[in-house]
Amino acid sequence: FTSAHSHIFSMPWPAKNAGLGVAAMSYIAVDYLRHLSPKWHSRLQPALWSILALAAVVRVPSYRHWSVEFRSAIPFVASMLFMLVALLYEAISVRSVTAVLGLDWHLNTAPLPDTGQWFLLAMNEKLPAPIVEILRARIIGLHHFLMLFMMLAFSVLFGSVKAPGLGLGARYMFTMGIGRLLRAITFASTILPSARPWCANSRFRVPGYPHRWAQKYYVPYASDHNAISQVLRLDQAYVDIGKPVGDYRPQWGFMSFLIDFLRPTASEGPSWFSLLKKAGGGCNDLLYSGHMLVAVLTAMAWTEAYGGFSSVLVWLLVAHSAQREVRERHHYSVDCIVAIYVGILLWKMTGFIWSHEVRSGNKNLVKFEKIKSRLIQASKDSDIDKVRELLKDIDVSNEESKNHTAFKYARLFSGVTICFALTIVVLAFTLTTDG
């Protein structure tokens, strides 16, 4: 009993790392004040941001693992570039699947039947009104999950998460990039109607008629059963549509190949990049949900790196976000379900980039196994200097200290890293507050 009692009270995470969970939940609570008391929200949110940023900056001089962070800098930057390329490809695909069939198709095509939406409507009739209001409340959004992950990555400065923090960031962005690429390939493969039929007409200015590809390969066979049967029998498009209706073609130079995908109109201006910025979340059903992918990856990172009771709260927020996506008809239920298990599997797949399981004690054992034979030989030879040299390799703290002093630009690197990371935080919030 005494041993068990001392073991329970010696567990480090509840006392040592509880601050991260408190800070995360405090951020979400303060941000929710925008719906309850905008005046207090405008005061408390900047103060909380300033406190968190100041706390991170103050911890920089005492952080001892900058050599490990330096080795993770290149994978971090490479992962970020990969994710940006994936997001660019996704933006092109979002606009393309919305534009290819034209605005008339979006207005006239009924949404798919979704049993998840039926279930939530039925629960509204069965559950107490306060519970229903909680389920409807906009407690958490995309930028909240991004903030939770950023807080997790910065907590490496406080010893809450295993170093390197840049390694954790690299894994997160690399996994996000893979998830976004798979998502774009998935929703571009089969075009599904939106759960909000009016969305495309209110947000996009693409032509009302279908693209010439859809005019030839889809429209003649969209509703005629005999025509579909004939296509199956001949395995070719047999209807002669004559000269297809063409689209407006601006002068985009070497980017002109995007015209067939984005279908610009003269009223949208001459820039192809401005069209991609307007793509947003799209107006088709984009299988699977990108918002849920972000939420699940954040929850997986939080659970693996931090654990504790706060990770349970993060998963509850993921579930709340999922039902709200379905309730508000931003997605069908299948989009959220697929995003959950895809996110979990992708995070597990990328464990080679950064893993919470690689503890310093385990690394010491691995190093000891590598030098075991050399250590035995040195002891047989009575080579004390060699023994001392090998033992130094096992001591991680000594190694970190030696690398830190050897790297004369460590202070500059730490300053640039913190400034860069804080800039990314500000940009993320600026660009994602609208979802």
C-alpha positions as a printed NumPy array, in Angstrom:
array([[  0.   ,   0.   ,   0.   ],
       [  2.809,   2.378,   0.879],
       [  4.54 ,   1.687,  -2.422],
       [  1.35 ,   2.193,  -4.406],
       [  0.558,   5.349,  -2.447],
       [  3.974,   6.859,  -3.128],
       [  3.788,   5.856,  -6.812],
       [  0.468,   7.618,  -7.287],
       [  1.687,  10.836,  -5.714],
       [  4.965,  10.674,  -7.66 ],
       [  3.239,  10.602, -11.053],
       [  4.424,  13.799, -12.782],
       [  1.668,  14.775, -15.159],
       [ -1.158,  15.903, -12.906],
       [  0.939,  18.356, -10.895],
       [  3.688,  19.306, -13.292],
       [  1.776,  19.569, -16.539],
       [ -1.697,  20.567, -15.371],
       [ -1.041,  24.153, -16.461],
       [ -1.253,  23.303, -20.153],
       [ -4.741,  21.844, -19.824],
       [ -5.904,  24.796, -17.726],
       [ -4.489,  27.277, -20.245],
       [ -6.13 ,  25.465, -23.169],
       [ -9.564,  25.29 , -21.592],
       [ -9.251,  28.893, -20.41 ],
       [ -8.584,  29.994, -23.979],
       [-11.688,  28.212, -25.26 ],
       [-13.813,  29.631, -22.424],
       [-12.549,  33.188, -22.963],
       [-13.09 ,  32.945, -26.709],
       [-16.672,  31.766, -26.188],
       [-17.342,  35.079, -24.459],
       [-17.635,  36.577, -27.954],
       [-21.172,  35.122, -27.964],
       [-22.02 ,  35.899, -24.332],
       [-20.298,  39.221, -23.68 ],
       [-18.436,  40.779, -26.607],
       [-17.213,  43.593, -24.35 ],
       [-15.424,  41.242, -21.936],
       [-14.21 ,  39.134, -24.829],
       [-12.516,  42.137, -26.432],
       [-10.678,  42.757, -23.156],
       [ -9.788,  39.258, -22.016],
       [ -8.741,  37.613, -25.277],
       [ -5.86 ,  40.026, -26.108],
       [ -4.743,  39.816, -22.469],
       [ -4.701,  36.023, -22.569],
       [ -2.809,  35.986, -25.874],
       [ -0.241,  38.402, -24.445],
       [  0.211,  36.321, -21.299],
       [  0.736,  33.115, -23.279],
       [  3.208,  34.763, -25.665],
       [  5.102,  36.417, -22.822],
       [  5.284,  33.157, -20.878],
       [  6.783,  31.409, -23.922],
       [  9.357,  34.155, -24.528],
       [ 10.411,  34.207, -20.874],
       [ 11.111,  30.463, -20.97 ],
       [ 13.358,  30.674, -24.047],
       [ 16.645,  31.475, -22.216],
       [ 16.283,  28.475, -19.889],
       [ 15.339,  25.994, -22.615],
       [ 18.148,  23.429, -22.996],
       [ 17.259,  21.505, -26.146],
       [ 17.995,  23.978, -28.929],
       [ 20.455,  21.586, -30.562],
       [ 17.647,  19.045, -30.952],
       [ 15.349,  21.764, -32.273],
       [ 18.02 ,  22.808, -34.765],
       [ 18.198,  19.27 , -36.179],
       [ 14.419,  19.339, -36.622],
       [ 14.37 ,  22.71 , -38.397],
       [ 14.821,  21.327, -41.919],
       [ 12.088,  18.646, -41.567],
       [  9.848,  21.348, -40.088],
       [ 10.31 ,  23.732, -43.017],
       [ 10.001,  20.88 , -45.538],
       [  6.769,  19.697, -43.914],
       [  5.381,  23.23 , -43.97 ],
       [  6.131,  23.63 , -47.675],
       [  4.594,  20.227, -48.393],
       [  1.446,  21.204, -46.512],
       [  1.186,  24.517, -48.391],
       [  1.47 ,  22.703, -51.732],
       [ -1.227,  20.274, -50.601],
       [ -3.49 ,  23.17 , -49.585],
       [ -2.94 ,  24.838, -52.962],
       [ -3.913,  21.639, -54.772],
       [ -6.949,  21.317, -52.531],
       [ -8.031,  24.913, -53.25 ],
       [ -7.859,  24.237, -56.997],
       [ -9.899,  21.054, -56.55 ],
       [-12.506,  22.795, -54.367],
       [-13.165,  25.428, -57.012],
       [-13.068,  22.86 , -59.811],
       [-15.717,  20.488, -58.43 ],
       [-17.995,  23.45 , -57.684],
       [-17.547,  24.985, -61.135],
       [-17.604,  21.98 , -63.463],
       [-21.389,  21.424, -63.42 ],
       [-22.398,  25.097, -63.205],
       [-24.612,  26.99 , -60.779],
       [-27.885,  25.701, -62.247],
       [-26.987,  22.148, -61.241],
       [-26.331,  23.21 , -57.645],
       [-29.715,  24.954, -57.35 ],
       [-31.695,  22.109, -58.915],
       [-30.021,  19.058, -57.321],
       [-31.493,  17.806, -54.057],
       [-29.189,  16.99 , -51.116],
       [-28.422,  13.364, -50.34 ],
       [-30.406,  11.619, -47.573],
       [-28.389,  11.701, -44.35 ],
       [-29.473,   9.509, -41.443],
       [-27.169,  11.447, -39.109],
       [-29.13 ,  14.626, -39.769],
       [-32.381,  12.755, -39.13 ],
       [-31.   ,  11.397, -35.854],
       [-29.991,  14.855, -34.597],
       [-33.407,  16.297, -35.451],
       [-35.056,  13.425, -33.577],
       [-32.771,  14.005, -30.567],
       [-33.864,  17.645, -30.477],
       [-37.362,  16.378, -29.692],
       [-36.216,  13.935, -27.005],
       [-33.453,  15.757, -25.114],
       [-34.026,  18.562, -22.577],
       [-33.876,  22.03 , -24.082],
       [-30.663,  23.072, -22.225],
       [-28.82 ,  20.039, -23.615],
       [-29.988,  20.855, -27.131],
       [-28.802,  24.438, -26.729],
       [-25.369,  23.198, -25.633],
       [-25.18 ,  20.959, -28.701],
       [-26.132,  23.898, -30.918],
       [-23.661,  26.318, -29.288],
       [-20.626,  27.343, -31.315],
       [-18.184,  26.397, -28.599],
       [-15.253,  25.441, -30.783],
       [-14.163,  25.999, -34.36 ],
       [-11.233,  25.421, -36.685],
       [ -9.035,  28.168, -35.21 ],
       [ -9.581,  26.774, -31.694],
       [ -8.126,  23.407, -32.661],
       [ -5.186,  25.139, -34.311],
       [ -4.635,  27.119, -31.115],
       [ -4.765,  23.945, -29.02 ],
       [ -2.033,  22.412, -31.14 ],
       [  0.111,  25.545, -31.057],
       [ -0.155,  25.629, -27.283],
       [  0.861,  21.977, -27.223],
       [  3.918,  22.648, -29.4  ],
       [  4.972,  25.7  , -27.355],
       [  4.593,  23.708, -24.124],
       [  7.903,  22.007, -24.952],
       [  9.462,  25.111, -23.401],
       [  7.862,  24.146, -20.08 ],
       [  8.705,  20.445, -20.198],
       [  5.083,  19.382, -20.771],
       [  5.927,  17.796, -24.132],
       [  8.971,  15.829, -25.191],
       [ 11.47 ,  17.825, -27.25 ],
       [ 11.77 ,  18.761, -30.046],
       [  8.751,  21.   , -30.477],
       [  9.657,  21.539, -34.132],
       [  9.566,  17.761, -34.573],
       [  6.012,  17.676, -33.277],
       [  5.134,  20.563, -35.619],
       [  6.748,  18.786, -38.565],
       [  4.713,  15.654, -37.905],
       [  1.496,  17.64 , -37.589],
       [  1.986,  19.535, -40.851],
       [  3.236,  16.509, -42.785],
       [  0.217,  14.502, -41.637],
       [ -2.057,  17.408, -42.493],
       [ -0.538,  17.632, -45.973],
       [ -1.13 ,  13.936, -46.647],
       [ -4.67 ,  14.21 , -45.299],
       [ -5.45 ,  17.199, -47.498],
       [ -4.1  ,  15.508, -50.616],
       [ -6.163,  12.38 , -49.959],
       [ -9.208,  14.535, -49.294],
       [ -8.85 ,  16.465, -52.566],
       [ -8.404,  13.238, -54.541],
       [-11.446,  11.756, -52.83 ],
       [-13.97 ,  14.555, -53.339],
       [-12.778,  15.25 , -56.891],
       [-13.36 ,  11.617, -57.876],
       [-17.16 ,  11.731, -57.53 ],
       [-19.006,  15.054, -57.345],
       [-21.63 ,  15.006, -54.617],
       [-24.361,  17.643, -54.112],
       [-24.091,  20.005, -51.182],
       [-26.294,  19.708, -48.104],
       [-26.914,  23.438, -48.72 ],
       [-28.205,  23.764, -52.309],
       [-28.113,  27.593, -52.229],
       [-24.461,  27.786, -51.202],
       [-22.793,  27.857, -54.632],
       [-25.143,  30.462, -56.056],
       [-24.493,  32.805, -53.115],
       [-20.7  ,  32.427, -53.052],
       [-19.443,  31.73 , -56.572],
       [-19.749,  33.484, -59.933],
       [-18.999,  30.514, -62.158],
       [-21.175,  30.033, -65.27 ],
       [-24.632,  28.596, -64.795],
       [-24.156,  25.973, -67.525],
       [-21.859,  22.925, -67.288],
       [-18.291,  22.781, -68.527],
       [-17.843,  21.32 , -72.022],
       [-16.583,  18.04 , -70.513],
       [-19.794,  17.702, -68.488],
       [-21.853,  18.792, -71.527],
       [-20.461,  15.843, -73.461],
       [-19.993,  13.112, -70.893],
       [-22.628,  13.776, -68.225],
       [-25.592,  15.911, -69.289],
       [-26.967,  13.63 , -72.064],
       [-26.923,  10.661, -69.714],
       [-27.798,  12.301, -66.374],
       [-31.46 ,  11.273, -66.077],
       [-32.434,   9.088, -69.057],
       [-32.311,   5.433, -67.998],
       [-32.152,   4.225, -71.582],
       [-29.25 ,   6.548, -72.34 ],
       [-27.352,   5.264, -69.314],
       [-27.97 ,   1.683, -70.386],
       [-26.725,   2.49 , -73.875],
       [-23.535,   4.056, -72.473],
       [-22.92 ,   0.915, -70.447],
       [-23.437,  -1.291, -73.481],
       [-21.283,   0.76 , -75.886],
       [-18.801,   2.019, -73.275],
       [-18.514,   5.372, -75.043],
       [-20.283,   8.723, -75.23 ],
       [-22.505,   8.316, -78.292],
       [-24.645,  11.512, -78.227],
       [-23.475,  14.251, -80.613],
       [-23.914,  17.547, -78.737],
       [-22.618,  19.709, -81.597],
       [-20.408,  22.624, -80.677],
       [-20.228,  22.904, -76.865],
       [-20.837,  26.207, -75.114],
       [-17.451,  27.751, -74.385],
       [-16.172,  29.647, -71.346],
       [-14.492,  33.007, -70.825],
       [-10.723,  32.606, -71.157],
       [ -8.587,  35.33 , -69.519],
       [ -4.881,  35.849, -70.216],
       [ -3.183,  33.897, -67.425],
       [  0.034,  33.115, -69.272],
       [  1.68 ,  29.894, -68.106],
       [ -1.185,  29.379, -65.615],
       [ -3.776,  29.2  , -68.408],
       [ -4.146,  25.457, -67.842],
       [ -6.147,  26.362, -64.705],
       [ -8.925,  27.959, -66.762],
       [-10.61 ,  24.613, -67.43 ],
       [-10.556,  23.817, -63.711],
       [-11.494,  27.193, -62.204],
       [-13.911,  28.433, -64.925],
       [-13.438,  32.177, -64.274],
       [-15.873,  34.87 , -65.373],
       [-15.092,  38.405, -66.532],
       [-16.624,  39.89 , -63.35 ],
       [-14.139,  38.098, -61.069],
       [-11.054,  40.014, -62.174],
       [ -7.874,  38.968, -63.974],
       [ -6.085,  37.136, -61.131],
       [ -6.217,  33.35 , -60.855],
       [ -4.923,  33.484, -57.286],
       [ -7.833,  35.634, -56.137],
       [-10.205,  32.892, -57.3  ],
       [ -8.427,  30.334, -55.139],
       [ -8.651,  32.586, -52.091],
       [-12.429,  32.73 , -52.593],
       [-12.723,  28.938, -52.727],
       [-12.952,  28.599, -48.939],
       [-14.642,  25.397, -47.902],
       [-16.363,  24.943, -51.239],
       [-20.045,  24.314, -51.843],
       [-20.147,  20.655, -52.806],
       [-20.11 ,  17.863, -50.326],
       [-16.361,  17.516, -49.902],
       [-15.73 ,  14.017, -48.636],
       [-14.153,  13.992, -46.058],
       [-14.434,  17.001, -43.725],
       [-11.315,  19.159, -43.611],
       [-12.421,  20.776, -40.339],
       [-12.757,  17.376, -38.698],
       [ -9.362,  16.303, -40.002],
       [ -7.77 ,  19.287, -38.23 ],
       [ -9.735,  18.515, -35.057],
       [ -8.798,  14.826, -35.009],
       [ -5.101,  15.435, -35.69 ],
       [ -5.038,  17.977, -32.866],
       [ -6.74 ,  15.53 , -30.514],
       [ -4.347,  12.728, -31.495],
       [ -1.314,  14.947, -30.944],
       [ -2.696,  16.135, -27.613],
       [ -3.453,  12.604, -26.422],
       [ -0.116,  11.122, -27.463],
       [  2.088,  13.975, -26.305],
       [  0.255,  15.165, -23.214],
       [ -2.531,  12.839, -22.117],
       [ -4.329,  13.538, -18.873],
       [ -7.915,  14.554, -18.28 ],
       [ -7.629,  17.489, -20.69 ],
       [ -7.199,  15.077, -23.608],
       [-10.635,  13.636, -22.756],
       [-12.049,  17.169, -22.948],
       [-10.378,  17.702, -26.323],
       [-12.017,  14.548, -27.71 ],
       [-15.378,  15.707, -26.331],
       [-14.852,  18.951, -28.228],
       [-14.091,  16.914, -31.365],
       [-17.384,  15.051, -30.944],
       [-19.238,  18.335, -30.357],
       [-17.679,  19.834, -33.471],
       [-18.628,  16.764, -35.533],
       [-22.3  ,  16.838, -34.586],
       [-22.407,  20.569, -35.259],
       [-20.948,  20.082, -38.74 ],
       [-23.815,  17.679, -39.452],
       [-26.438,  19.719, -37.574],
       [-25.635,  22.893, -39.514],
       [-25.347,  20.928, -42.782],
       [-21.811,  21.912, -43.598],
       [-21.174,  18.202, -44.165],
       [-22.961,  14.887, -44.325],
       [-22.428,  12.441, -41.486],
       [-20.206,  10.241, -43.639],
       [-17.743,  13.118, -44.096],
       [-17.211,  13.452, -40.349],
       [-17.028,   9.715, -39.708],
       [-14.457,   9.155, -42.451],
       [-12.404,  12.164, -41.294],
       [-12.197,  10.714, -37.776],
       [-10.758,   7.329, -38.695],
       [ -8.605,   8.703, -41.518],
       [ -7.099,  11.265, -39.13 ],
       [ -6.37 ,   8.604, -36.516],
       [ -4.764,   6.243, -39.043],
       [ -2.69 ,   9.006, -40.64 ],
       [ -1.371,  10.17 , -37.275],
       [ -0.371,   6.64 , -36.35 ],
       [  1.304,   6.223, -39.735],
       [  3.55 ,   9.275, -39.292],
       [  4.876,   8.293, -35.866],
       [  8.384,   7.959, -37.307],
       [  8.683,  11.775, -37.51 ],
       [  8.05 ,  12.474, -33.839],
       [  6.969,  10.111, -31.105],
       [  6.153,  10.797, -27.476],
       [  7.202,   7.246, -26.697],
       [ 10.873,   8.03 , -27.344],
       [ 11.871,   8.929, -23.801],
       [ 15.35 ,   9.881, -22.732],
       [ 15.64 ,   6.69 , -20.684],
       [ 14.783,   4.555, -23.682],
       [ 17.312,   6.424, -25.824],
       [ 19.964,   5.802, -23.179],
       [ 19.265,   2.085, -23.306],
       [ 19.501,   2.086, -27.082],
       [ 22.8  ,   3.948, -26.951],
       [ 24.087,   1.556, -24.291],
       [ 23.255,  -1.441, -26.477],
       [ 25.135,   0.138, -29.375],
       [ 28.33 ,   0.742, -27.392],
       [ 28.08 ,  -2.304, -25.1  ],
       [ 30.682,  -4.369, -26.932],
       [ 33.05 ,  -1.395, -27.223],
       [ 32.615,  -0.636, -23.518],
       [ 33.438,  -4.233, -22.558],
       [ 36.505,  -4.212, -24.775],
       [ 37.705,  -0.916, -23.285],
       [ 37.312,  -2.279, -19.763],
       [ 39.289,  -5.383, -20.701],
       [ 42.036,  -3.16 , -22.082],
       [ 41.94 ,  -1.057, -18.896],
       [ 41.425,   1.99 , -21.102],
       [ 39.763,   4.307, -18.575],
       [ 39.746,   7.273, -20.921],
       [ 37.859,   5.264, -23.542],
       [ 35.33 ,   4.117, -20.935],
       [ 34.715,   7.689, -19.858],
       [ 34.282,   8.802, -23.468],
       [ 31.714,   6.086, -24.163],
       [ 29.766,   6.808, -20.987],
       [ 29.504,  10.45 , -21.95 ],
       [ 27.623,   9.409, -25.073],
       [ 24.899,   7.89 , -22.894],
       [ 24.295,  11.028, -20.858],
       [ 21.685,  12.928, -22.841],
       [ 21.815,  15.991, -20.658],
       [ 25.586,  16.257, -21.079],
       [ 25.18 ,  15.779, -24.797],
       [ 22.562,  18.522, -24.989],
       [ 24.791,  20.864, -22.979],
       [ 27.833,  20.108, -25.128],
       [ 25.932,  20.622, -28.368],
       [ 24.43 ,  23.82 , -27.047],
       [ 27.797,  25.348, -26.23 ],
       [ 29.335,  24.096, -29.463],
       [ 26.635,  25.787, -31.507],
       [ 27.605,  29.444, -31.206],
       [ 24.499,  30.669, -32.995],
       [ 22.083,  28.916, -30.638],
       [ 20.73 ,  32.17 , -29.238],
       [ 20.122,  33.589, -32.694],
       [ 18.405,  30.376, -33.769],
       [ 16.184,  30.361, -30.685],
       [ 15.175,  33.983, -31.239],
       [ 14.382,  33.44 , -34.915],
       [ 12.444,  30.265, -34.11 ],
       [ 10.254,  31.905, -31.484],
       [  9.577,  34.991, -33.644],
       [  8.756,  32.797, -36.638],
       [  6.463,  30.565, -34.588],
       [  4.6  ,  33.505, -33.047],
       [  4.173,  35.024, -36.508],
       [  2.669,  31.76 , -37.74 ],
       [  0.273,  31.822, -34.78 ],
       [ -0.9  ,  35.332, -35.647],
       [ -1.317,  34.457, -39.337],
       [ -3.209,  31.283, -38.492],
       [ -5.709,  33.178, -36.374],
       [ -6.036,  35.974, -38.905],
       [ -6.701,  33.587, -41.788],
       [ -8.917,  31.019, -40.023],
       [-11.231,  33.02 , -37.766],
       [-13.962,  32.738, -40.412],
       [-13.438,  28.968, -40.755]])
